[in-house]
Amino acid sequence: MVVVSERDWATLVGFLVFVGLRALDWILPRGYHAKWADRWGSKDDPAKPEDEKG
Amino acid sequence: MGATELPWLYRGRHVRPYAFAVSLASATMFGLIVSGDSVWGSRDEWGGVVLVLSASAVLLLWMGFWRPSNALMQHGLMMTAVVFAIRGTYIGITSGNWLTAMLSYCWTVASGGAWLLERTTGDRMGGGGE
């Protein structure tokens, strides 16, 4: 049985954070930002009519 | 789209409050490991790697500010995200106090978010920062 020490776990989590952030950076420009903006809006977009006040 | 710097300049350089804060936090972590007061206990090889990572993060963040360079700033932010994830996990497992570990994870989330912000908005200032 492979014994994984606390240091191995910590190193693994650090590595996963690195890979996860890189993956997010790779995914976000590929349409996900546009999909998010379509559904929830974006700061760069002009306010939608229903969001405008006054 | 938001950016991570304040509208003020210091010697012609944009002031980034988060990068400044996390560089201080990393420098504190460096000091804790060097002094032997940290959770690492003894300064062995693995502790030395974390020590070098935290010192490198501080150097990259300050070099990114002084040169100025968005690329160096991004590397520094990514490094702090990784270092604090390592620290949080190690504290959580060894002490069982996951609430204390959460403080480190909060730095990881903030650094990761700042890194993504720099990746998406930093280029508008050009590779050299200004």
N, CA and C atoms of all chains as a GROMACS GRO file, in nm:
protein
  552
    1MET      N    1   0.084  -0.119   0.000
    1MET     CA    2   0.000   0.000   0.000
    1MET      C    3   0.088   0.125   0.000
    2VAL      N    4   0.051   0.215  -0.088
    2VAL     CA    5   0.129   0.338  -0.100
    2VAL      C    6   0.090   0.436   0.011
    3VAL      N    7   0.189   0.479   0.086
    3VAL     CA    8   0.164   0.576   0.193
    3VAL      C    9   0.194   0.716   0.140
    4VAL      N   10   0.093   0.800   0.143
    4VAL     CA   11   0.110   0.938   0.096
    4VAL      C   12   0.123   1.028   0.218
    5SER      N   13   0.235   1.095   0.228
    5SER     CA   14   0.258   1.181   0.344
    5SER      C   15   0.184   1.312   0.328
    6GLU      N   16   0.176   1.386   0.439
    6GLU     CA   17   0.108   1.516   0.434
    6GLU      C   18   0.179   1.612   0.340
    7ARG      N   19   0.311   1.596   0.328
    7ARG     CA   20   0.387   1.681   0.237
    7ARG      C   21   0.355   1.649   0.091
    8ASP      N   22   0.336   1.519   0.064
    8ASP     CA   23   0.297   1.481  -0.073
    8ASP      C   24   0.160   1.539  -0.107
    9TRP      N   25   0.067   1.531  -0.011
    9TRP     CA   26  -0.066   1.588  -0.035
    9TRP      C   27  -0.057   1.738  -0.061
   10ALA      N   28   0.021   1.805   0.022
   10ALA     CA   29   0.035   1.951   0.007
   10ALA      C   30   0.093   1.986  -0.130
   11THR      N   31   0.197   1.909  -0.171
   11THR     CA   32   0.258   1.933  -0.303
   11THR      C   33   0.158   1.906  -0.414
   12LEU      N   34   0.079   1.799  -0.397
   12LEU     CA   35  -0.022   1.764  -0.498
   12LEU      C   36  -0.126   1.875  -0.512
   13VAL      N   37  -0.173   1.928  -0.398
   13VAL     CA   38  -0.273   2.035  -0.402
   13VAL      C   39  -0.215   2.159  -0.469
   14GLY      N   40  -0.090   2.191  -0.437
   14GLY     CA   41  -0.025   2.306  -0.501
   14GLY      C   42  -0.016   2.287  -0.651
   15PHE      N   43   0.019   2.166  -0.693
   15PHE     CA   44   0.027   2.136  -0.836
   15PHE      C   45  -0.111   2.147  -0.902
   16LEU      N   46  -0.214   2.097  -0.832
   16LEU     CA   47  -0.350   2.104  -0.887
   16LEU      C   48  -0.398   2.248  -0.901
   17VAL      N   49  -0.360   2.334  -0.805
   17VAL     CA   50  -0.396   2.476  -0.815
   17VAL      C   51  -0.332   2.536  -0.940
   18PHE      N   52  -0.204   2.503  -0.963
   18PHE     CA   53  -0.134   2.553  -1.082
   18PHE      C   54  -0.204   2.506  -1.210
   19VAL      N   55  -0.232   2.376  -1.217
   19VAL     CA   56  -0.295   2.321  -1.337
   19VAL      C   57  -0.437   2.377  -1.353
   20GLY      N   58  -0.509   2.387  -1.241
   20GLY     CA   59  -0.647   2.437  -1.246
   20GLY      C   60  -0.654   2.580  -1.296
   21LEU      N   61  -0.564   2.665  -1.247
   21LEU     CA   62  -0.563   2.805  -1.291
   21LEU      C   63  -0.526   2.814  -1.439
   22ARG      N   64  -0.427   2.733  -1.479
   22ARG     CA   65  -0.390   2.731  -1.621
   22ARG      C   66  -0.507   2.686  -1.708
   23ALA      N   67  -0.580   2.586  -1.658
   23ALA     CA   68  -0.695   2.535  -1.734
   23ALA      C   69  -0.803   2.643  -1.744
   24LEU      N   70  -0.828   2.713  -1.633
   24LEU     CA   71  -0.926   2.822  -1.636
   24LEU      C   72  -0.884   2.929  -1.737
   25ASP      N   73  -0.755   2.962  -1.736
   25ASP     CA   74  -0.705   3.064  -1.827
   25ASP      C   75  -0.719   3.020  -1.972
   26TRP      N   76  -0.711   2.888  -1.993
   26TRP     CA   77  -0.724   2.833  -2.128
   26TRP      C   78  -0.871   2.828  -2.171
   27ILE      N   79  -0.958   2.796  -2.073
   27ILE     CA   80  -1.100   2.779  -2.104
   27ILE      C   81  -1.171   2.913  -2.121
   28LEU      N   82  -1.141   3.008  -2.031
   28LEU     CA   83  -1.219   3.132  -2.027
   28LEU      C   84  -1.223   3.209  -2.159
   29PRO      N   85  -1.111   3.224  -2.231
   29PRO     CA   86  -1.122   3.302  -2.355
   29PRO      C   87  -1.193   3.227  -2.467
   30ARG      N   88  -1.218   3.098  -2.449
   30ARG     CA   89  -1.274   3.018  -2.557
   30ARG      C   90  -1.426   3.006  -2.548
   31GLY      N   91  -1.490   3.119  -2.541
   31GLY     CA   92  -1.636   3.117  -2.548
   31GLY      C   93  -1.706   3.121  -2.414
   32TYR      N   94  -1.635   3.084  -2.307
   32TYR     CA   95  -1.703   3.080  -2.179
   32TYR      C   96  -1.739   3.220  -2.130
   33HIS      N   97  -1.650   3.317  -2.160
   33HIS     CA   98  -1.681   3.453  -2.119
   33HIS      C   99  -1.805   3.502  -2.192
   34ALA      N  100  -1.812   3.471  -2.323
   34ALA     CA  101  -1.927   3.515  -2.402
   34ALA      C  102  -2.055   3.449  -2.351
   35LYS      N  103  -2.046   3.320  -2.318
   35LYS     CA  104  -2.166   3.250  -2.269
   35LYS      C  105  -2.210   3.308  -2.135
   36TRP      N  106  -2.112   3.336  -2.051
   36TRP     CA  107  -2.144   3.396  -1.921
   36TRP      C  108  -2.209   3.534  -1.943
   37ALA      N  109  -2.150   3.613  -2.033
   37ALA     CA  110  -2.201   3.748  -2.058
   37ALA      C  111  -2.341   3.743  -2.116
   38ASP      N  112  -2.366   3.642  -2.204
   38ASP     CA  113  -2.500   3.630  -2.262
   38ASP      C  114  -2.604   3.606  -2.155
   39ARG      N  115  -2.566   3.526  -2.056
   39ARG     CA  116  -2.665   3.489  -1.955
   39ARG      C  117  -2.673   3.590  -1.841
   40TRP      N  118  -2.556   3.634  -1.793
   40TRP     CA  119  -2.554   3.718  -1.673
   40TRP      C  120  -2.516   3.862  -1.699
   41GLY      N  121  -2.466   3.889  -1.818
   41GLY     CA  122  -2.422   4.025  -1.848
   41GLY      C  123  -2.274   4.042  -1.824
   42SER      N  124  -2.222   4.152  -1.872
   42SER     CA  125  -2.080   4.181  -1.858
   42SER      C  126  -2.062   4.329  -1.831
   43LYS      N  127  -1.956   4.362  -1.756
   43LYS     CA  128  -1.931   4.503  -1.727
   43LYS      C  129  -1.903   4.583  -1.853
   44ASP      N  130  -1.849   4.515  -1.955
   44ASP     CA  131  -1.813   4.587  -2.077
   44ASP      C  132  -1.934   4.619  -2.163
   45ASP      N  133  -2.043   4.545  -2.141
   45ASP     CA  134  -2.161   4.565  -2.224
   45ASP      C  135  -2.242   4.683  -2.173
   46PRO      N  136  -2.308   4.754  -2.264
   46PRO     CA  137  -2.402   4.857  -2.216
   46PRO      C  138  -2.515   4.791  -2.139
   47ALA      N  139  -2.571   4.862  -2.042
   47ALA     CA  140  -2.677   4.805  -1.959
   47ALA      C  141  -2.796   4.764  -2.045
   48LYS      N  142  -2.852   4.649  -2.011
   48LYS     CA  143  -2.971   4.604  -2.082
   48LYS      C  144  -3.090   4.691  -2.040
   49PRO      N  145  -3.189   4.703  -2.126
   49PRO     CA  146  -3.302   4.792  -2.096
   49PRO      C  147  -3.365   4.765  -1.960
   50GLU      N  148  -3.378   4.634  -1.922
   50GLU     CA  149  -3.444   4.606  -1.795
   50GLU      C  150  -3.357   4.643  -1.676
   51ASP      N  151  -3.224   4.660  -1.698
   51ASP     CA  152  -3.134   4.696  -1.589
   51ASP      C  153  -3.125   4.846  -1.569
   52GLU      N  154  -3.170   4.922  -1.668
   52GLU     CA  155  -3.155   5.067  -1.660
   52GLU      C  156  -3.253   5.124  -1.560
   53LYS      N  157  -3.204   5.214  -1.480
   53LYS     CA  158  -3.288   5.280  -1.380
   53LYS      C  159  -3.307   5.426  -1.423
   54GLY      N  160  -3.426   5.478  -1.402
   54GLY     CA  161  -3.451   5.620  -1.432
   54GLY      C  162  -3.446   5.642  -1.580
   55MET      N  163  -1.426   4.624  -1.780
   55MET     CA  164  -1.354   4.517  -1.710
   55MET      C  165  -1.261   4.578  -1.606
   56GLY      N  166  -1.260   4.521  -1.490
   56GLY     CA  167  -1.177   4.577  -1.385
   56GLY      C  168  -1.030   4.542  -1.403
   57ALA      N  169  -0.946   4.616  -1.339
   57ALA     CA  170  -0.803   4.587  -1.339
   57ALA      C  171  -0.758   4.579  -1.194
   58THR      N  172  -0.634   4.542  -1.172
   58THR     CA  173  -0.589   4.518  -1.035
   58THR      C  174  -0.508   4.634  -0.978
   59GLU      N  175  -0.492   4.742  -1.058
   59GLU     CA  176  -0.411   4.852  -1.006
   59GLU      C  177  -0.499   4.971  -0.970
   60LEU      N  178  -0.447   5.054  -0.877
   60LEU     CA  179  -0.515   5.177  -0.839
   60LEU      C  180  -0.491   5.283  -0.947
   61PRO      N  181  -0.571   5.387  -0.952
   61PRO     CA  182  -0.549   5.490  -1.054
   61PRO      C  183  -0.427   5.577  -1.027
   62TRP      N  184  -0.361   5.560  -0.912
   62TRP     CA  185  -0.245   5.643  -0.880
   62TRP      C  186  -0.117   5.578  -0.932
   63LEU      N  187  -0.019   5.662  -0.953
   63LEU     CA  188   0.112   5.614  -0.995
   63LEU      C  189   0.215   5.643  -0.886
   64TYR      N  190   0.313   5.555  -0.871
   64TYR     CA  191   0.427   5.581  -0.783
   64TYR      C  192   0.552   5.569  -0.867
   65ARG      N  193   0.621   5.681  -0.888
   65ARG     CA  194   0.739   5.686  -0.976
   65ARG      C  195   0.706   5.630  -1.114
   66GLY      N  196   0.589   5.665  -1.161
   66GLY     CA  197   0.547   5.624  -1.294
   66GLY      C  198   0.496   5.482  -1.303
   67ARG      N  199   0.482   5.417  -1.188
   67ARG     CA  200   0.437   5.277  -1.188
   67ARG      C  201   0.300   5.266  -1.124
   68HIS      N  202   0.217   5.179  -1.180
   68HIS     CA  203   0.084   5.158  -1.123
   68HIS      C  204   0.095   5.087  -0.988
   69VAL      N  205   0.015   5.134  -0.894
   69VAL     CA  206   0.012   5.072  -0.761
   69VAL      C  207  -0.092   4.960  -0.761
   70ARG      N  208  -0.045   4.839  -0.725
   70ARG     CA  209  -0.135   4.723  -0.720
   70ARG      C  210  -0.148   4.681  -0.574
   71PRO      N  211  -0.257   4.716  -0.508
   71PRO     CA  212  -0.268   4.689  -0.364
   71PRO      C  213  -0.268   4.541  -0.330
   72TYR      N  214  -0.330   4.459  -0.413
   72TYR     CA  215  -0.333   4.316  -0.378
   72TYR      C  216  -0.194   4.254  -0.390
   73ALA      N  217  -0.125   4.287  -0.500
   73ALA     CA  218   0.010   4.232  -0.520
   73ALA      C  219   0.101   4.274  -0.405
   74PHE      N  220   0.085   4.398  -0.358
   74PHE     CA  221   0.165   4.447  -0.246
   74PHE      C  222   0.133   4.366  -0.120
   75ALA      N  223   0.003   4.344  -0.094
   75ALA     CA  224  -0.039   4.271   0.026
   75ALA      C  225   0.012   4.127   0.024
   76VAL      N  226  -0.003   4.060  -0.089
   76VAL     CA  227   0.035   3.919  -0.094
   76VAL      C  228   0.187   3.905  -0.093
   77SER      N  229   0.259   4.007  -0.140
   77SER     CA  230   0.406   4.001  -0.130
   77SER      C  231   0.449   4.011   0.016
   78LEU      N  232   0.377   4.094   0.094
   78LEU     CA  233   0.407   4.102   0.237
   78LEU      C  234   0.374   3.970   0.307
   79ALA      N  235   0.261   3.909   0.269
   79ALA     CA  236   0.223   3.781   0.329
   79ALA      C  237   0.327   3.673   0.297
   80SER      N  238   0.375   3.673   0.173
   80SER     CA  239   0.476   3.574   0.133
   80SER      C  240   0.608   3.600   0.205
   81ALA      N  241   0.642   3.729   0.221
   81ALA     CA  242   0.765   3.762   0.294
   81ALA      C  243   0.754   3.718   0.440
   82THR      N  244   0.634   3.732   0.496
   82THR     CA  245   0.612   3.686   0.634
   82THR      C  246   0.629   3.536   0.644
   83MET      N  247   0.575   3.465   0.545
   83MET     CA  248   0.589   3.319   0.542
   83MET      C  249   0.737   3.280   0.530
   84PHE      N  250   0.811   3.353   0.446
   84PHE     CA  251   0.955   3.330   0.432
   84PHE      C  252   1.024   3.348   0.568
   85GLY      N  253   0.988   3.456   0.638
   85GLY     CA  254   1.048   3.482   0.768
   85GLY      C  255   1.014   3.375   0.870
   86LEU      N  256   0.891   3.326   0.866
   86LEU     CA  257   0.849   3.222   0.960
   86LEU      C  258   0.927   3.093   0.939
   87ILE      N  259   0.948   3.058   0.812
   87ILE     CA  260   1.021   2.934   0.783
   87ILE      C  261   1.167   2.949   0.822
   88VAL      N  262   1.227   3.065   0.788
   88VAL     CA  263   1.368   3.088   0.822
   88VAL      C  264   1.390   3.084   0.972
   89SER      N  265   1.295   3.146   1.047
   89SER     CA  266   1.312   3.155   1.192
   89SER      C  267   1.281   3.023   1.262
   90GLY      N  268   1.220   2.930   1.189
   90GLY     CA  269   1.187   2.801   1.250
   90GLY      C  270   1.060   2.804   1.333
   91ASP      N  271   0.986   2.916   1.326
   91ASP     CA  272   0.863   2.927   1.404
   91ASP      C  273   0.739   2.882   1.327
   92SER      N  274   0.759   2.832   1.207
   92SER     CA  275   0.643   2.800   1.125
   92SER      C  276   0.597   2.657   1.148
   93VAL      N  277   0.492   2.618   1.076
   93VAL     CA  278   0.438   2.483   1.090
   93VAL      C  279   0.533   2.377   1.036
   94TRP      N  280   0.634   2.421   0.957
   94TRP     CA  281   0.722   2.322   0.897
   94TRP      C  282   0.806   2.249   1.001
   95GLY      N  283   0.827   2.317   1.118
   95GLY     CA  284   0.911   2.254   1.219
   95GLY      C  285   1.057   2.265   1.180
   96SER      N  286   1.112   2.158   1.129
   96SER     CA  287   1.253   2.161   1.089
   96SER      C  288   1.265   2.210   0.945
   97ARG      N  289   1.380   2.271   0.918
   97ARG     CA  290   1.405   2.323   0.783
   97ARG      C  291   1.474   2.214   0.701
   98ASP      N  292   1.397   2.124   0.644
   98ASP     CA  293   1.455   2.019   0.562
   98ASP      C  294   1.443   2.058   0.414
   99GLU      N  295   1.465   1.960   0.325
   99GLU     CA  296   1.463   1.990   0.182
   99GLU      C  297   1.327   2.042   0.136
  100TRP      N  298   1.222   1.978   0.182
  100TRP     CA  299   1.087   2.018   0.138
  100TRP      C  300   1.054   2.158   0.188
  101GLY      N  301   1.087   2.184   0.314
  101GLY     CA  302   1.068   2.319   0.367
  101GLY      C  303   1.150   2.420   0.289
  102GLY      N  304   1.270   2.376   0.245
  102GLY     CA  305   1.356   2.464   0.166
  102GLY      C  306   1.294   2.499   0.032
  103VAL      N  307   1.225   2.401  -0.028
  103VAL     CA  308   1.159   2.427  -0.156
  103VAL      C  309   1.049   2.532  -0.137
  104VAL      N  310   0.969   2.516  -0.031
  104VAL     CA  311   0.862   2.612  -0.003
  104VAL      C  312   0.923   2.749   0.028
  105LEU      N  313   1.036   2.747   0.098
  105LEU     CA  314   1.107   2.872   0.130
  105LEU      C  315   1.149   2.944   0.002
  106VAL      N  316   1.208   2.869  -0.091
  106VAL     CA  317   1.253   2.928  -0.218
  106VAL      C  318   1.135   2.978  -0.299
  107LEU      N  319   1.024   2.901  -0.298
  107LEU     CA  320   0.905   2.943  -0.372
  107LEU      C  321   0.852   3.075  -0.319
  108SER      N  322   0.841   3.087  -0.186
  108SER     CA  323   0.786   3.210  -0.129
  108SER      C  324   0.881   3.328  -0.153
  109ALA      N  325   1.013   3.305  -0.142
  109ALA     CA  326   1.108   3.413  -0.168
  109ALA      C  327   1.102   3.454  -0.315
  110SER      N  328   1.090   3.355  -0.405
  110SER     CA  329   1.082   3.386  -0.548
  110SER      C  330   0.957   3.467  -0.579
  111ALA      N  331   0.847   3.432  -0.512
  111ALA     CA  332   0.722   3.504  -0.535
  111ALA      C  333   0.738   3.651  -0.496
  112VAL      N  334   0.801   3.676  -0.381
  112VAL     CA  335   0.823   3.814  -0.337
  112VAL      C  336   0.910   3.888  -0.439
  113LEU      N  337   1.019   3.824  -0.482
  113LEU     CA  338   1.109   3.887  -0.579
  113LEU      C  339   1.037   3.918  -0.710
  114LEU      N  340   0.961   3.822  -0.759
  114LEU     CA  341   0.892   3.841  -0.887
  114LEU      C  342   0.791   3.956  -0.878
  115LEU      N  343   0.716   3.961  -0.765
  115LEU     CA  344   0.615   4.066  -0.751
  115LEU      C  345   0.681   4.204  -0.746
  116TRP      N  346   0.791   4.216  -0.672
  116TRP     CA  347   0.857   4.347  -0.662
  116TRP      C  348   0.929   4.382  -0.791
  117MET      N  349   0.989   4.283  -0.858
  117MET     CA  350   1.052   4.311  -0.987
  117MET      C  351   0.946   4.350  -1.090
  118GLY      N  352   0.831   4.282  -1.083
  118GLY     CA  353   0.721   4.316  -1.173
  118GLY      C  354   0.673   4.458  -1.153
  119PHE      N  355   0.682   4.506  -1.029
  119PHE     CA  356   0.641   4.643  -1.000
  119PHE      C  357   0.747   4.742  -1.048
  120TRP      N  358   0.874   4.715  -1.019
  120TRP     CA  359   0.978   4.813  -1.046
  120TRP      C  360   1.016   4.822  -1.193
  121ARG      N  361   1.008   4.711  -1.267
  121ARG     CA  362   1.059   4.717  -1.406
  121ARG      C  363   0.979   4.809  -1.498
  122PRO      N  364   0.850   4.818  -1.506
  122PRO     CA  365   0.748   4.725  -1.460
  122PRO      C  366   0.721   4.619  -1.567
  123SER      N  367   0.674   4.502  -1.521
  123SER     CA  368   0.650   4.391  -1.613
  123SER      C  369   0.527   4.312  -1.569
  124ASN      N  370   0.429   4.308  -1.658
  124ASN     CA  371   0.308   4.230  -1.628
  124ASN      C  372   0.340   4.081  -1.619
  125ALA      N  373   0.434   4.036  -1.703
  125ALA     CA  374   0.468   3.893  -1.706
  125ALA      C  375   0.524   3.849  -1.570
  126LEU      N  376   0.618   3.929  -1.517
  126LEU     CA  377   0.676   3.895  -1.386
  126LEU      C  378   0.569   3.899  -1.277
  127MET      N  379   0.482   3.999  -1.286
  127MET     CA  380   0.374   4.012  -1.188
  127MET      C  381   0.283   3.887  -1.192
  128GLN      N  382   0.254   3.842  -1.312
  128GLN     CA  383   0.168   3.723  -1.326
  128GLN      C  384   0.236   3.599  -1.269
  129HIS      N  385   0.364   3.583  -1.298
  129HIS     CA  386   0.436   3.467  -1.242
  129HIS      C  387   0.435   3.472  -1.089
  130GLY      N  388   0.454   3.592  -1.035
  130GLY     CA  389   0.455   3.608  -0.889
  130GLY      C  390   0.320   3.574  -0.827
  131LEU      N  391   0.214   3.620  -0.891
  131LEU     CA  392   0.080   3.592  -0.837
  131LEU      C  393   0.050   3.442  -0.842
  132MET      N  394   0.087   3.378  -0.954
  132MET     CA  395   0.064   3.234  -0.965
  132MET      C  396   0.143   3.159  -0.857
  133MET      N  397   0.266   3.205  -0.834
  133MET     CA  398   0.350   3.138  -0.734
  133MET      C  399   0.291   3.152  -0.594
  134THR      N  400   0.236   3.268  -0.562
  134THR     CA  401   0.175   3.285  -0.430
  134THR      C  402   0.051   3.196  -0.416
  135ALA      N  403  -0.026   3.182  -0.524
  135ALA     CA  404  -0.144   3.094  -0.519
  135ALA      C  405  -0.102   2.951  -0.486
  136VAL      N  406   0.005   2.905  -0.550
  136VAL     CA  407   0.054   2.768  -0.528
  136VAL      C  408   0.110   2.753  -0.386
  137VAL      N  409   0.192   2.849  -0.345
  137VAL     CA  410   0.258   2.840  -0.214
  137VAL      C  411   0.155   2.837  -0.101
  138PHE      N  412   0.054   2.922  -0.110
  138PHE     CA  413  -0.045   2.925  -0.002
  138PHE      C  414  -0.137   2.802  -0.006
  139ALA      N  415  -0.156   2.743  -0.124
  139ALA     CA  416  -0.231   2.617  -0.131
  139ALA      C  417  -0.153   2.506  -0.060
  140ILE      N  418  -0.022   2.504  -0.085
  140ILE     CA  419   0.064   2.405  -0.018
  140ILE      C  420   0.059   2.426   0.133
  141ARG      N  421   0.072   2.551   0.175
  141ARG     CA  422   0.074   2.581   0.318
  141ARG      C  423  -0.059   2.543   0.384
  142GLY      N  424  -0.170   2.580   0.319
  142GLY     CA  425  -0.301   2.549   0.376
  142GLY      C  426  -0.323   2.400   0.392
  143THR      N  427  -0.286   2.324   0.290
  143THR     CA  428  -0.304   2.179   0.295
  143THR      C  429  -0.218   2.117   0.405
  144TYR      N  430  -0.094   2.164   0.411
  144TYR     CA  431  -0.003   2.109   0.512
  144TYR      C  432  -0.052   2.140   0.654
  145ILE      N  433  -0.097   2.264   0.676
  145ILE     CA  434  -0.149   2.302   0.808
  145ILE      C  435  -0.273   2.219   0.841
  146GLY      N  436  -0.362   2.204   0.743
  146GLY     CA  437  -0.486   2.130   0.767
  146GLY      C  438  -0.460   1.986   0.804
  147ILE      N  439  -0.369   1.922   0.731
  147ILE     CA  440  -0.344   1.779   0.755
  147ILE      C  441  -0.267   1.757   0.886
  148THR      N  442  -0.164   1.839   0.907
  148THR     CA  443  -0.079   1.814   1.024
  148THR      C  444  -0.146   1.855   1.155
  149SER      N  445  -0.218   1.968   1.152
  149SER     CA  446  -0.278   2.015   1.278
  149SER      C  447  -0.424   1.976   1.290
  150GLY      N  448  -0.488   1.944   1.179
  150GLY     CA  449  -0.630   1.912   1.182
  150GLY      C  450  -0.717   2.036   1.196
  151ASN      N  451  -0.654   2.152   1.199
  151ASN     CA  452  -0.728   2.277   1.213
  151ASN      C  453  -0.754   2.336   1.074
  152TRP      N  454  -0.863   2.294   1.014
  152TRP     CA  455  -0.892   2.335   0.877
  152TRP      C  456  -0.941   2.479   0.869
  153LEU      N  457  -0.988   2.534   0.984
  153LEU     CA  458  -1.027   2.675   0.983
  153LEU      C  459  -0.903   2.763   0.963
  154THR      N  460  -0.792   2.727   1.031
  154THR     CA  461  -0.667   2.801   1.011
  154THR      C  462  -0.617   2.781   0.868
  155ALA      N  463  -0.634   2.660   0.819
  155ALA     CA  464  -0.592   2.632   0.682
  155ALA      C  465  -0.669   2.717   0.582
  156MET      N  466  -0.795   2.746   0.616
  156MET     CA  467  -0.880   2.824   0.525
  156MET      C  468  -0.821   2.963   0.500
  157LEU      N  469  -0.750   3.019   0.598
  157LEU     CA  470  -0.688   3.150   0.577
  157LEU      C  471  -0.589   3.144   0.461
  158SER      N  472  -0.512   3.034   0.456
  158SER     CA  473  -0.418   3.019   0.345
  158SER      C  474  -0.493   2.998   0.214
  159TYR      N  475  -0.599   2.917   0.220
  159TYR     CA  476  -0.677   2.894   0.097
  159TYR      C  477  -0.739   3.024   0.046
  160CYS      N  478  -0.776   3.114   0.139
  160CYS     CA  479  -0.832   3.244   0.097
  160CYS      C  480  -0.728   3.322   0.015
  161TRP      N  481  -0.601   3.317   0.060
  161TRP     CA  482  -0.495   3.382  -0.017
  161TRP      C  483  -0.483   3.316  -0.154
  162THR      N  484  -0.498   3.182  -0.158
  162THR     CA  485  -0.490   3.112  -0.286
  162THR      C  486  -0.600   3.158  -0.382
  163VAL      N  487  -0.723   3.167  -0.329
  163VAL     CA  488  -0.835   3.210  -0.413
  163VAL      C  489  -0.811   3.353  -0.462
  164ALA      N  490  -0.766   3.441  -0.372
  164ALA     CA  491  -0.743   3.580  -0.409
  164ALA      C  492  -0.631   3.593  -0.512
  165SER      N  493  -0.522   3.519  -0.490
  165SER     CA  494  -0.410   3.525  -0.585
  165SER      C  495  -0.449   3.465  -0.719
  166GLY      N  496  -0.524   3.356  -0.716
  166GLY     CA  497  -0.570   3.296  -0.841
  166GLY      C  498  -0.659   3.392  -0.918
  167GLY      N  499  -0.749   3.458  -0.846
  167GLY     CA  500  -0.837   3.555  -0.911
  167GLY      C  501  -0.759   3.673  -0.966
  168ALA      N  502  -0.661   3.721  -0.888
  168ALA     CA  503  -0.579   3.834  -0.935
  168ALA      C  504  -0.497   3.793  -1.057
  169TRP      N  505  -0.450   3.667  -1.056
  169TRP     CA  506  -0.373   3.618  -1.172
  169TRP      C  507  -0.461   3.614  -1.297
  170LEU      N  508  -0.584   3.565  -1.281
  170LEU     CA  509  -0.675   3.560  -1.395
  170LEU      C  510  -0.707   3.702  -1.444
  171LEU      N  511  -0.725   3.796  -1.348
  171LEU     CA  512  -0.750   3.935  -1.386
  171LEU      C  513  -0.632   3.992  -1.464
  172GLU      N  514  -0.511   3.963  -1.416
  172GLU     CA  515  -0.393   4.013  -1.486
  172GLU      C  516  -0.384   3.952  -1.626
  173ARG      N  517  -0.422   3.825  -1.637
  173ARG     CA  518  -0.416   3.758  -1.767
  173ARG      C  519  -0.516   3.819  -1.864
  174THR      N  520  -0.634   3.859  -1.813
  174THR     CA  521  -0.738   3.908  -1.902
  174THR      C  522  -0.734   4.058  -1.924
  175THR      N  523  -0.681   4.134  -1.826
  175THR     CA  524  -0.681   4.280  -1.841
  175THR      C  525  -0.542   4.339  -1.844
  176GLY      N  526  -0.439   4.265  -1.804
  176GLY     CA  527  -0.305   4.322  -1.794
  176GLY      C  528  -0.246   4.358  -1.927
  177ASP      N  529  -0.280   4.285  -2.033
  177ASP     CA  530  -0.218   4.309  -2.163
  177ASP      C  531  -0.256   4.444  -2.223
  178ARG      N  532  -0.362   4.504  -2.173
  178ARG     CA  533  -0.402   4.632  -2.231
  178ARG      C  534  -0.297   4.740  -2.203
  179MET      N  535  -0.212   4.713  -2.102
  179MET     CA  536  -0.105   4.810  -2.072
  179MET      C  537   0.022   4.776  -2.149
  180GLY      N  538   0.017   4.668  -2.228
  180GLY     CA  539   0.136   4.626  -2.300
  180GLY      C  540   0.219   4.535  -2.213
  181GLY      N  541   0.310   4.461  -2.276
  181GLY     CA  542   0.390   4.364  -2.203
  181GLY      C  543   0.477   4.426  -2.096
  182GLY      N  544   0.516   4.553  -2.118
  182GLY     CA  545   0.606   4.618  -2.023
  182GLY      C  546   0.535   4.685  -1.910
  183GLY      N  547   0.404   4.682  -1.909
  183GLY     CA  548   0.329   4.739  -1.798
  183GLY      C  549   0.277   4.877  -1.826
  184GLU      N  550   0.350   4.960  -1.898
  184GLU     CA  551   0.302   5.096  -1.928
  184GLU      C  552   0.365   5.146  -2.056
   0.00000   0.00000   0.00000
